[in-house]
């Protein structure tokens, strides 16, 4: 007959279960109950997008105007526009350049919402004073001017491609003094770039033959310039805004020998007047 288990053998099984229980991790020590750490990882870098320094960088010697938001245009305020010329086109102050700009101005004659009032042709840029009803009229009128001008100059050079470099720079004229200074800056801009010293005929002249100042009636003294018999003045439009007809005349008339703006050849650290007059 098999003997019954004694008291000394029963605790042996109990001891085994107790050992198994101690080997199991407790709930407090479980890794699942530990708090999660919030790691702020940087976002992956992407090509392009709105970030500092994004976009194509301007290159070349003429980088054009900055991409700023265009100001509001109205028919009561004229606009001073500067158009840079591509370097490959060459010098604009010659017969072909004058003829191209004249064709461009003539292409805008007859527009009721866009008028070119003053023009100045320099070696590598063109200045315009424009009256436009709104921003759309300014944009469409300038497109008509630049297209007609570019076609003419490219036909003369026997090339294809851009004539005007980059974006144009526009400044809205908002006061009589600013209107007076803008007119003087455009019509006498050749003196700022020392074009009035380019030859004996230029030294004798008091107005720029490559600008619309030949027919301007706001000179302080009668202008003098030796023009050939075949010379055709730029066909600019008559102004209609108060600033360009009456307002600017509240200030002194424009001296033909006035040099607008600071001297580009002067030291950068010196304070210079907004305009000056060269001796006769």
C-alpha positions in Angstrom: 0.0 0.0 0.0 1.4 3.4 -1.2 2.2 5.8 1.7 0.4 9.1 2.0 2.4 12.3 1.5 3.7 13.7 4.7 3.8 17.3 6.0 7.4 17.7 5.0 6.7 17.1 1.3 3.7 19.5 0.9 5.6 22.8 1.5 8.0 21.8 -1.2 5.5 22.5 -3.9 4.4 25.7 -2.2 8.0 26.9 -2.1 8.3 26.4 -5.9 5.3 28.7 -6.5 6.6 31.4 -4.2 9.9 31.4 -6.1 8.1 31.7 -9.4 6.1 34.7 -8.0 9.2 36.6 -6.9 10.8 36.2 -10.3 7.9 38.0 -12.0 8.4 41.8 -12.2 6.0 43.9 -10.2 3.6 46.3 -11.8 5.4 49.4 -10.4 8.6 48.3 -12.1 7.0 47.6 -15.5 8.5 49.8 -18.3 5.0 50.4 -19.7 4.1 52.6 -16.8 7.1 54.9 -17.2 6.3 58.4 -18.6 7.0 59.0 -22.3 9.6 61.6 -23.2 8.5 64.3 -25.7 11.5 64.8 -28.1 11.3 67.9 -30.2 12.9 66.6 -33.4 13.6 69.1 -36.2 11.4 68.9 -39.3 13.0 67.3 -42.3 14.6 69.8 -44.7 12.8 70.3 -48.0 13.8 71.9 -51.2 12.3 75.4 -51.8 9.5 76.7 -49.6 9.1 79.8 -47.5 12.3 80.0 -45.5 15.0 82.7 -45.0 17.2 82.8 -48.1 15.0 80.7 -50.3 14.7 81.3 -54.0 17.0 82.0 -56.9 19.7 84.5 -56.1 20.1 87.6 -58.4 23.3 87.5 -60.4 25.2 89.8 -62.7 26.2 93.4 -62.5 22.6 94.6 -62.9 20.4 92.8 -60.4 17.3 94.8 -61.1 14.8 96.1 -58.7 13.8 94.3 -55.5 10.6 92.3 -55.5 8.6 94.6 -53.4 4.8 95.0 -53.5 3.8 97.6 -56.0 2.3 100.8 -54.5 -1.2 101.9 -55.4 -1.5 103.9 -58.6 -4.1 106.6 -59.3 -4.6 109.1 -62.1 -3.9 112.0 -59.6 -0.3 110.9 -58.9 2.3 110.5 -61.6 4.9 107.8 -61.5 8.6 108.0 -62.0 9.8 104.8 -63.8 13.3 103.6 -64.4 14.0 100.9 -67.0 17.4 99.2 -67.0 18.8 98.0 -70.4 20.6 94.6 -71.0 24.3 95.0 -71.3 24.4 93.1 -74.6 22.3 95.8 -76.2 25.0 98.4 -75.8 24.8 102.1 -75.5 21.3 103.6 -76.0 22.4 107.2 -76.5 22.8 106.9 -80.3 20.6 107.2 -83.3 19.3 103.7 -83.2 18.5 103.9 -79.5 16.8 107.3 -79.9 14.7 105.9 -82.8 13.7 102.8 -80.8 12.5 104.9 -77.8 10.7 107.3 -80.1 8.8 104.4 -81.6 8.0 103.1 -78.1 6.6 106.4 -77.0 4.6 106.8 -80.2 3.0 103.3 -79.6 1.5 104.7 -76.4 0.0 107.9 -78.0 -3.7 107.7 -78.0 -4.1 105.7 -74.8 -6.6 107.4 -72.5 -5.5 105.6 -69.3 -1.7 105.9 -69.8 0.4 108.8 -70.8 4.2 109.2 -71.1 4.8 112.9 -70.1 8.6 113.0 -69.8 11.4 110.8 -71.2 15.2 110.6 -70.7 17.5 108.2 -72.5 20.7 107.3 -70.8 23.5 105.0 -71.8 22.1 101.9 -70.0 18.7 102.9 -68.7 15.6 105.0 -69.5 13.7 107.3 -67.2 9.9 108.0 -67.7 7.4 110.1 -65.9 4.0 108.6 -66.5 0.4 109.3 -65.7 -1.7 106.1 -65.3 -5.3 105.6 -64.1 -4.4 102.5 -62.1 -1.9 99.7 -61.6 -3.3 97.7 -64.6 -3.1 100.7 -66.9 0.5 101.3 -65.8 1.5 97.6 -66.4 -0.2 97.4 -69.9 1.1 100.7 -71.0 4.7 99.9 -70.0 4.3 96.6 -71.8 3.3 98.3 -75.0 6.2 100.8 -74.7 8.9 98.2 -74.0 7.6 95.8 -76.7 7.7 98.4 -79.4 11.1 99.7 -78.3 12.6 96.2 -78.0 11.4 95.2 -81.5 13.0 98.2 -83.0 16.3 97.9 -81.3 16.5 94.2 -82.0 15.7 94.7 -85.7 18.6 97.3 -85.8 21.0 94.9 -84.1 19.9 91.8 -85.9 19.3 89.9 -82.8 16.5 88.3 -80.7 16.1 88.4 -77.0 15.5 90.7 -74.1 16.3 94.4 -74.3 15.1 95.5 -70.9 16.8 93.9 -67.9 14.8 92.7 -65.0 12.0 94.5 -63.3 11.4 98.2 -63.5 11.6 100.6 -60.6 8.6 102.8 -59.9 8.2 105.7 -57.5 4.8 107.4 -57.0 5.0 111.2 -56.9 2.8 112.5 -54.0 3.7 116.2 -53.5 4.5 119.4 -55.5 8.1 119.4 -54.4 8.6 115.7 -55.2 7.0 116.4 -58.7 9.4 119.3 -59.3 12.4 117.2 -58.2 11.3 114.2 -60.4 11.0 116.4 -63.5 14.4 117.9 -62.9 15.9 114.5 -62.2 14.6 113.1 -65.5 15.3 116.0 -67.8 18.7 116.8 -66.4 19.8 113.2 -65.8 22.4 113.5 -68.5 24.4 115.9 -66.2 24.3 113.4 -63.4 26.1 110.9 -65.6 28.4 113.5 -67.2 26.9 113.0 -70.7 26.9 116.8 -71.1 30.7 116.6 -71.5 30.6 114.1 -74.3 31.7 116.2 -77.2 31.8 119.9 -78.2 28.1 120.0 -79.2 27.0 118.6 -75.8 29.2 121.1 -74.0 27.5 124.0 -75.8 23.9 122.6 -75.2 22.0 123.4 -72.1 19.3 120.7 -72.6 19.6 117.1 -73.4 18.8 116.2 -77.0 18.1 112.6 -75.8 15.3 113.8 -73.6 11.9 115.5 -73.9 13.2 118.7 -72.4 13.6 120.3 -75.8 9.9 121.2 -75.8 9.6 121.7 -72.0 8.2 125.1 -71.0 9.3 125.0 -67.3 13.0 126.0 -67.7 14.2 129.0 -65.6 16.2 130.3 -68.6 15.6 129.7 -72.3 17.3 126.4 -73.4 19.8 126.2 -76.2 20.7 123.2 -78.2 22.1 122.7 -81.7 19.8 120.2 -83.4 20.1 118.8 -86.9 17.4 119.5 -89.5 16.3 115.8 -89.4 15.8 115.9 -85.6 12.3 114.7 -84.5 11.4 115.4 -80.8 10.0 112.6 -78.7 6.2 112.6 -79.0 5.3 112.9 -75.3 1.8 113.5 -74.1 0.7 116.7 -72.3 0.2 116.2 -68.5 -3.3 116.3 -67.0 -2.6 115.7 -63.3 -2.6 118.7 -61.0 0.9 117.9 -59.7 2.5 118.0 -63.2 0.5 121.0 -64.5 0.2 123.4 -61.6 1.5 121.9 -58.4 5.2 121.6 -59.2 5.3 125.3 -60.3 4.8 126.4 -56.7 8.5 125.8 -56.4 11.3 127.5 -58.5 11.5 126.7 -62.1 14.2 124.2 -63.2 17.6 125.5 -64.1 18.9 123.8 -67.3 22.3 123.5 -65.6 21.0 121.9 -62.5 22.6 118.6 -61.6 20.0 116.4 -59.9 20.7 114.1 -57.0 24.0 113.4 -55.2 27.2 113.4 -57.2 27.9 109.7 -58.1 31.7 110.4 -58.2 31.8 112.1 -54.8 33.0 110.3 -51.6 30.3 108.1 -50.1 30.9 109.4 -46.6 30.3 113.1 -47.4 26.9 114.7 -47.1 25.9 116.1 -50.5 23.0 118.3 -51.6 20.0 116.9 -53.4 20.9 119.0 -56.5 23.5 121.5 -57.5 24.3 123.8 -60.5 27.3 123.5 -62.7 29.0 126.7 -63.9 28.4 127.9 -67.4 
